[in-house]
Amino acid sequence: MSLIKIKNNEEHTRTLLMSMPNGKVFERKFDTDSNLYKFWTSISKTFILLEEDFNRLFDELNPITCEETMRLWEEEYGIPDTIFKGNGTLEERRRDILAKVSASGLITNKNFVDFFAFIGYDVIIYNGATAFKYGLKFPTTFGQDNKISKFIIVVKFGEAYPNLDDLKLFVQEIVPANVRVIFN
């Protein structure tokens, strides 16, 4: 992925020469045999290197496209940890970083469904009150503010997945403190 289009040497040279004044001293500026043209052609090669370096830096600033800074991205998001080991192919490591980034700020059922879809799991998430039979209507708000009330979500996987232990640990780590997750 490139932020800027890399021009060839001729395009850079012409751009530089067009910015020069017109006058008797510069009348041969577009003549390919002139020393002035050759000088600006050699300077233009530096612009190509700068554009390539800038695009490479731009790619490294994004975890989706980074290669050289992968370890820095992993450190930023606390990888390796109990869930993500920080090894594997570049694609697997990118997926782990993006999972950690995506997991921050999950607060609604839809957020959780979208997150699981992003990491490749088909889930149904519903409120704990609809999953169980209570004598009273739950979850009941205890206190003044509904935002700080504890609530339960139930995660039901649409298919049988081989090993969900790591995924369950990860979900337990990312949910807000007022959410209890039950895997069904």
Summary of the structure (lengths in Angstrom):
residues: 184
radius of gyration: 28.3
end to end distance: 41.0
largest distance: 97.1
contacts: 434
relative contact order: 0.09
helix: 46%
strand: 9%
